[in-house]
């Protein structure tokens, strides 16, 4: 046998392996790119929704002075924004049928508010025509509630603010933990209070989500989706971020993707941060700027949104620590 | 150069190419397969549904949750019924009959909805 024949035999043996390997690599690559695109779509949708939570049409319901986190959330605007961004990034903004298919893979969206949370999930109800309709609807507001063995009850919030019922005196009190005069033992231990508060909020959200996702399985199977939706394992860090501020959490599960299915969840927070105001003033005939938190007595000439803007107008920085 | 010598040189060159190509090809194949395995394993580890959380909510709520729902009834803005007792949205917190609610018990909630799906009433029944 000539050497060229051996070479041909060798190539014939190896070629299938190389072809399979190459096809697998290409599939894997496509899957990873698709997964990245879906991740980005979900993250963006949740971030947009979290931002929309703060859209407020009622001036009376702006953030209150007691706490920066105490904001009336606009959950309707948030959910509209979530779906709008998601449909756009999945390329189905103009296709209601594809949107319906995509909805089947979203078992629940949760809005975490200051003193309770809401779940947006599919439910059945009787519509105006008397027919049974199934579509995502809002559940009731669920408070972060707690009761101790003595019959006292607390409703937690995302910070120290509580609504407390004291069983002994049969009275209700509301305010920050340190300000409430009560015999409820939990209110006298800041560390334990924080631990219980966090675990109660996380447990309440987990239980409700697990229930809603389980129910979604029944609805999904009627729509031809043979996929078992489950509450995914979320890291402790993830849950800690959840209970730090108002936000939106969404789950997407079971989208067929190559040989596997796409599962992910995303959390978007809408932390309210107030930017400091920069004041431009005149000190001994010299133009200076400083933050409004500095208690300088100099006559204020202008206010600016940033230090850069003040400097561009010829003001010199004046640090609080420079004040005699 | 004789034909024999030319053949020898050709064969040597062919052998050299083969000896270099065979391990290189094998290495390429092995590293490709290893990369695929790694990608598959990492994808599997990130597949959150492979590791579902052990929590299985049954939809019931605690008595504390029922009480605090009634305490915030003005904000919730709808009627709440607990074991047949109706609480109107205008109810003041101080007027809640707390003794009628088992704080450490469990309640099964059900929701009455309007024709467009909005919540009309929350009903809690003892379990």
Interface residues (C-beta under 8 A of the other chain):
Chain A: X3 X14 X17 X18 X21 X24 X25 X28 X31 X32 X35 X115 X116 X123 X125 X126 X127 X128 X133 X135 X137 X138 X139 X140 X141 X142 X143 X145 X146 X147 X149 X151 X153 X154 X155 X163 X165 X167 X170 X171 X172 X204 X206 X207 X208 X209 X210 X211 X212 X214 X215 X228 X229 X230 X231 X232 X233 X234 X253 X254 X260 X261 X263 X264 X265
Chain B: X11 X14 X25 X29 X32 X33 X35 X36 X39 X40 X43 X47 X48 X49 X51 X52 X53 X55 X56 X57 X58 X59 X61 X62 X63 X64 X65 X67 X68 X69 X71 X72 X75 X76 X78 X93 X94 X98 X103 X104 X109 X111 X113 X114 X115 X116 X117 X118 X119 X122
